[in-house]
C-alpha cells in the first residue's frame, strides 16, 4: 500500500462527512477544487461530489462504499491539499510534488461546523466556490469564490432573486431570450443575472439595461466589456417613454419608484412579454388618493394608511396582470428585517380562464370605487384598450 492509499484508508476509516480537494498540482488539472459531501435520501447515505471550474459546478453521486477509490482517483497527481471532517476528527493532508504524503489528525467537535443534507443544507444556485466576477466586485465573494461573512445576507438575497427567476425558466425550453431591465442603476445584479443565464442555464440572451443617468450607463457598458458579456449592453432611457420594436421575452424592474413601476409593467404588457419580475418601491399614489367613509379606520393612522395603501397598490397591479392572462404571484424575496420593500411581483403568460380574468378586473374596480383610487396602470391599460 503506497503512502497516498494508506492516508486515504486512514481517513475513510471514520464516518467522513466532508472532504475538500484543493491546491492543484498543475495548471492543466480540470477542476479548481472538488468537494465530497455526505448526503442522505430516503434513509440511504451517499456522497455528492461537486467539481468546480472557474464558472461552473458539476455534480455526481457515488455510493458510500465508493468513497475510498473515488478519493484516490481524484487526488493522485492532481491536488496538494486534502481536508476532511468527521463529527469527531479533522484531517489535514498535504502532498508534495514528489508524491510524499503528510497526514495530520486532531480530535475536534465538528457537529456545529459540518452541515449534512440531513440538516437541510441550502443548495444555492450561485454556489460558494464559483468564480463569479460581479459578486467579487460587489464584495460578496472573495477572489477565491468564498462568501465574505459580513455579506452573507446579501448573498442569500441575490440567490433568492435568482431562484425566483429560475422557477419560471425551468418551465420553458427556450434557448434564446430577450430581456429588458428597467432602472438597472449601478447594481451588479444585472451582471449576476447575465452570468446565470449564459454560464449556468446556457441560454443565449440579449439583455438591455435602461437608466436615466449617462455616467451610470457608460460605467455599466465599460464593465460589460471588461467581463466580455457580449450580449449585455446599457442604454439611456425613461421607463415612461422607452420604445423597443423587437420581441421581448422578459421584463425586470427593481425598485422603480412609485408609478415608474406601472409604466414598466404597461410596457411589458404592450410587448406581450412572457415573464415579468418587478420589485416595486415608494408606492405613494394610493396613499395620496385614499378616501373612504365606512372604512376610515384605515385612514385615521398615517402609518397604517401608508402601509395598507402600498399593499393595495401591488394587489391591484397583480390583479390587472391576471386580468390580461398572466399567472401572477406576490412573493417575499428578502426578509422584512433587511428591507420593508420586500415584495416581488412574478407574472408569466398562462392560460387563464375568462372567469378568472373577469373576477380579477372586477375586484380592482371594486377597490377603486371603495377608496377613490385612480391607478396609473389601470388608466394606461384602459387608454390602449387592453381592459
HELIX and SHEET records of a PDB file:
HELIX    1   1 UNK A    3  UNK A   12  1                                  10    
HELIX    2   2 UNK A   64  UNK A   66  5                                   3    
HELIX    3   3 UNK A   67  UNK A   75  1                                   9    
HELIX    4   4 UNK A  117  UNK A  119  5                                   3    
HELIX    5   5 UNK A  133  UNK A  137  1                                   5    
HELIX    6   6 UNK A  149  UNK A  151  5                                   3    
HELIX    7   7 UNK A  152  UNK A  169  1                                  18    
HELIX    8   8 UNK A  189  UNK A  195  1                                   7    
HELIX    9   9 UNK A  196  UNK A  200  3                                   5    
HELIX   10  10 UNK A  214  UNK A  226  1                                  13    
HELIX   11  11 UNK A  260  UNK A  270  1                                  11    
HELIX   12  12 UNK A  285  UNK A  289  1                                   5    
HELIX   13  13 UNK A  297  UNK A  300  1                                   4    
HELIX   14  14 UNK A  302  UNK A  323  1                                  22    
HELIX   15  15 UNK A  354  UNK A  371  1                                  18    
HELIX   16  16 UNK A  376  UNK A  383  1                                   8    
SHEET    1   A 7 UNK A  57  UNK A  63  0                                        
SHEET    2   A 7 UNK A  44  UNK A  52 -1                                        
SHEET    3   A 7 UNK A  33  UNK A  41 -1                                        
SHEET    4   A 7 UNK A  16  UNK A  24 -1                                        
SHEET    5   A 7 UNK A  79  UNK A  86 -1                                        
SHEET    6   A 7 UNK A  89  UNK A  95 -1                                        
SHEET    7   A 7 UNK A 101  UNK A 107 -1                                        
SHEET    1   B 7 UNK A 232  UNK A 236  0                                        
SHEET    2   B 7 UNK A 204  UNK A 211  1                                        
SHEET    3   B 7 UNK A 176  UNK A 182  1                                        
SHEET    4   B 7 UNK A 250  UNK A 257  1                                        
SHEET    5   B 7 UNK A 275  UNK A 281  1                                        
SHEET    6   B 7 UNK A 343  UNK A 349 -1                                        
SHEET    7   B 7 UNK A 326  UNK A 332 -1                                        
END                                                                             
